[in-house]
Amino acid sequence: MTGTTDTAGTAAPLEEFLQRLVEDGTVPGALLVVSGAGTSWEGSTVVCAGSMAEDGPPMRPDALMRIQSMTKPLTAAATLIAVQEGELSLEDPVLRWLPELAERTVLRAHDAELSDVVPADREITVRDLLVNGGGYGMEMTDSPLARRMVDLGVSASPDQTVDVGADEWLRCLATLPLAHQPGEGFRYHHGFSVLGILLQRMAGVALQDHLDRVLFSPLGMEDTSLWVPPEKASRLPAAFRRVDGELRETEPLGGGFYVGEPAFDTAHGELVSTARDYLRFARMLADGGRHAGHRFLDAALVAEMTRDQVAPQAKTPESMITGFWDTTGWGYGISVETSGDHPGRLGWSGGQGTTFLIDPDGTIVIFLSQVEADARMGAVFQAVHGLAAGPGLPH
């Protein structure tokens, strides 16, 4: 267990919290960062507990974590940088870069047979992808579309990993009808994989090289990448899934899908990152688009990114997990609390046991583990978000 700093006497309760998660078998190891308004990594409270693998070395503050859907805010920011630089606009039809998506058809109902379709009223735009409104995404209930997505290997379920190149993945996705008319519904996830491909084609270079140029290098995010160089592999913890109440290793310490340059194009994939890197990004958002005293992302674009962009009529029961819309909205790649105890709180979670939040006062909390999200990890995420406003913590 390690506390790198304890600027407000906060390390002890955070260490106790993490240690309980380790001792009760919830996670093998984890790290937690609490950063007060305007605070850098050096002034934040950073604690670790447990190990990088069963019987492995201790969890380390610079662990490279599979952040999965915490990639989405980063993809959104890279898209907005392209808007800021005049390379695209939010209302641009994506066909300019993605001709595979021409002549879309739309299901008459979300549970209709795949042949029961009508033509799309309009083309999908860049903004549609940012707000999960393009018509492609995860199906939260059983339907012919949901079953066909599994058959094609594009369902984004935990059992389906990225195992084809970006162009082939998009070709498979394009064989499906849209779940709703562009801009008139909500389906989570797939729009951001499509955006990754769009950004790569727009830039004319590998997505990793583009993200390095416009986002990672300027923010000092030196360890954030689509893959882990072999010389850094020892910092990648083992990955786990809970099966029948027990943790089962799915990728070994220093091994697995992310280690080494991938054999195929992963522009539709997700990132690995560190707590320090992600804090740099989150601090930029918390500071309204400023970094190191300078304007990085236009304040108006940050404001758009961080407000609820989903129309009430799109917040249907089958569009997202049960209860999500009761207190939460969606901006560009990030959730926004719309009611409850913390209106205006931003954040999102990743499917491999990671979550972060940004409070309106500038407090940032980042929790990183290596256990696949399930109901038990969902309760951990809720507890982490409760810690952010706990006694003795900066807020």
N, C-alpha and C positions, 0 to 999 in steps of 0.2 A: 504494500500500500504506500502511495506516495502523495504528499501534498506539496506542490511546487511553491505555492504562495498561500498566505492566509491573511489577506489585507483587511478583512473585517471580522476576523474570528469565526469564519464560516467553515473551515475545513473539517472540523470534528464531526458536525452532524452529517455532512456529505459523505465522509469516510464511513460513518456508522451505517448510513443508508446503503452504500455500495457493498459493504461487508455483509450485510444481511442478505442481499441478493446472491452473493457468492455462497454463503453458508447454507441457504435454503435450496440451493441447486437451481436457482432461476437462471443464472449466467455463470460461466467459468471465470469471466473477468469483464471489467468495464472501466470506462473513465468518464468523468463528469467535470464540466467547466461551468463556473458561474462568473460572469463578467459584468461589473457595474457600468453604468452609463459612461461612455467615453474611454473605457479602459482597454488597454492592449493585453496581449497574452501575458506579458511580464507582470502586469498588475492584477491578473485574474486569479481566482482560486481554482486550482486544477488538482483533482484527486484521482487515484487509480486504486483498484482492488482486484484481487484474484490473479489469474494467469492467462497467458496467450493461448493455451491449449490445456487439455487435461494432463496434469503432471508436467506442464510446460513451464517456461520462464515467466517471471512476473509480468503482468500487464504494464506497458510503458506509455508515457505521455505522448510519444511520437508514433504510436501504432498507426499503421495504414489500415483504414477500415473500409469495408464495402458499404458505401453510403446509399446505394440503390436510389430510391425515389427522392432522397435529398439532393440528387442531381438536378431535379426539375427547376428549382430556383436559379441554379447556375446556368442552365440552358436558357431560361427566360431572360436572365440578365445579358447573356451573350447576344440574344436576339434583339434586345432593346439597344444594345450598343450598335448593332448594325442599323437600326432605325435612326439612332442618333447621328451616325456617320453617313446617312443618306444612301446606304446600300440596299435597303428595302423599306417598305412602309407596312404598317399593320394591316392595311386594307388590300395589300397586294394579293392576287390569287396565287396559290402555291403552284399552279400549273407552270408558271414561269420556270421553276426549277424541278418540278416533279410531274412530268408528263404522264406518268403511270396513273395519275389520279383524274384523268379526263373522263367525261361522260359518266359521272357517278349516278347510281340508283340508290333509292332510299326505301327501307321497309315501311309498309303501310302502318304497322304497329310493332312495338319492340319485340313481341313474341310471335310475329308472323313467320310463315314459311319463307325461305330465302327467295322463292320465285315470286312472292307477293310484294312487288315493288312498284315505285313510281319514279320518274326522273327527278334528279336534284333540282331545286328551284334556282340555285346559283352555285358558283364555285366556292370551294373552301379557301379561306383567307389565312394569312399569317396569324391574325388575331384569334381566329377560330381555334387554331392549334394551341395557342397560349392559354386559352380559357377552357380547354378540353371540350370545345364545342364543335369540332369538325365532323363528328359522327362516328369516328373510330374510337374504340376503347373497351375497357373491361366490362363484361356483362355480369351484373350482381345477382341475377336470377337465371334459372335454367330456361333455355330457349333454343330454337334451331340455330340461331346465330352463335350463341355461346358454344354449342356443341361443334359447329363447324370451325370455330376459332381454335378449339383444342385439336381437331383433326389436322389443321394446317400448321400447328405449332406456333400460333401467334396469340395465344390467350393471355400471356403474361402471368400465368399462375406460377406458384413456387416450383412446380414440377417441370416447367418448361423454361429451360435456359436458352440464352442466345447461342445458337449453334449453326447459324447460316449468316452469310454476309449481308450487309445493309441493303444492297440492291435486290437480292433474292427475297429478303424479308418483306420489303415494300411491294414487290411483285405479288407475293402471296396475299398480303393485306388487301391489295387493290382488287383481288377477285371477289371480295365481300361487298355486300350492300352496306350503306351507312345505316346506323341505328336510328338516326333522326335527320331532318333537314339541316344543312349547315347553319350554325348559329342559333338553332332553336332547341337545343338539348344539351346534355352533359354526359360524357363518358370519360372515365378517368384513364390516364396513363399514356395511351398510344400516340396521342398528339405530340408528345415530347420526343418520342423515338423518331417520328416523322420530322420534327423540327431539327433534330441532330443531323439527319440526312440532308435536309434543306440547307442548313448552315454550311455543311461541307461542300455541297455543290455550288452554293453562292460564292464561297471563298476560293474555290478551285484548288484547295490543298486539303490534306488530311484534317479531320475534325480536331484531333489532338493539337496539331500545329496551329490551327486557327484559334482554339481556346487559349493556348499558351500566349499567343500574341495579344489578343484583345482583353483577356480576363486574368489568367493565372499569373503571368509575369508581372503585369502592372500592380496586382494586389499582393505580390510576394507569396503566392500559393505554390511553393516549389515542389510539393509532394502530391498534388492533385492530378490524376491521370486516368485514362481509360485502361491502363495496364501498369503493372509493377515491374520495374527493371530488376533483373535477377540479383543485383547487388543490394537491393533494398528488401528482398523477399523475407528476410528474417524478421522484419517489422510487421508482416501480415499475419494476424492471428488465424488460428483454425476457425472454421465456420461450423455452426451447429443447427440442428432442427430438433424440436421436441417430439418424440414418438412414444406414445403410451406413457406419457409423464416423465420420460427419461431423455436426457440429452444424447443425441447421436451425431457424431462428427460427419459433416458432408464435404468438407475440404480441409486438408491438413495445414498445420502451421507452416507458413512459407511456401505453400503450394496451391494448386488448383487453377481455375480458369484464368485468373487475373495475372498470374506470374508469367513474365516474358511477353514479347510482342505477339499479339494474336495472329493466327494463321489466316484470318479473314477480316474484312472491314467491319468495325464495330461502331460505326457512327450512330447506330440505333441503340447503343448500349448505355451502360451506367458507369459511374466513376468510383475510384477509391480516393480517399482523402484523409487528412489528419484533423484533429481537433484544432490545432493551431491555424491551419489553412482555413478551415471553415469559419473560425472566429473572425479572421480577416475579412472574409466575404460578408458575414452577417453584420459586422461592425460598419461596413460601408453602407449597407441597407439601413441600419439603425440611424446612421448619420445623414440620411436623406440623399445618399449618392456621393458623399464626399469621402475621400481617402487621403490620409497623410496631409490634411490641410488643403487639398485641392479638389475641384469638381471632377468626379470620375464618371458619374451617370447623371443625366439631367434630372433635376428634382421633380419635374412634371412627369417624367417617365416612371420614376420611383413611386410617385403618388398613385399612378395608374396601376402599377404592378402590385401595390399593397392595399388595394381596396377591393371589396367584393364586386366581381364583374359578371356574376351569373344571375340572369333574370329569374324572378320567382317562379314563372311557369316552367322553367327548365329543371327546377329542384324536385324532380319526381321521385317516388319511392324506389324505383328500379335503377335510378341513375347513380346512386352512391350507397355506401354502407348505412344500415339503419341508424337513424338518429343524427347523422352528420349535419344535415341542413338545419337542425333545430337551433344550433348556436354558432354555426360556422359557414363561411362563404369561401369563395375561391377567387384569387386575383390572377396574376400571371405567374404560374408555377409555384404558388405559395398559398397556404390557407390563411384566412382572416377571421378572427372571432368577431361575430356580429352582435352577440348578446351574452348574458351570463356574467361571471365574475371578472372577466378580463377583456372587455370589448377593445378591439384594436390590436390584440395580441396576434403576432404573425408566427408562422412556423410550418414545419412539416416533418414527416417521419419516413424512414427507409425500411424496406422489408426484411433487412438483415439485422434488425434490432438497434436502430439509431433514431434519434429525434432531436429537434432543436426548437427554440422559441426566441422571439424578440418582443419584449414588452414595449409599450409606447414610451416609457421613460428611458429606454435605451438599455435596460438589463437584457443580457443574452445568456441563455442556458443551452449547453450542448451535451448530450448523452450519447455515448458510442459503445455498443457491445457487438457481439458476433453471433447472436442467437436469432433465428428466423422469427419474424413477428407472428404471434398467435394471441389468444385471449390473455394468456399470462403476461406476455410482453406488453400488450395493450394496457394492462393495469399498471405496469412499470412506467410506461410513458405518462399515464395520468399522474402517477406519484411524482415523477420528475417535474411535471408542470406545476404540481402543487408546491414542490420545494422552492420554486422560483419566487414565491410570495411568502415563504415560511419565515418564522421569527429568526432574527439575527442574520438573514441573508440580504445582500444588497438589492434594493428594489426602489 
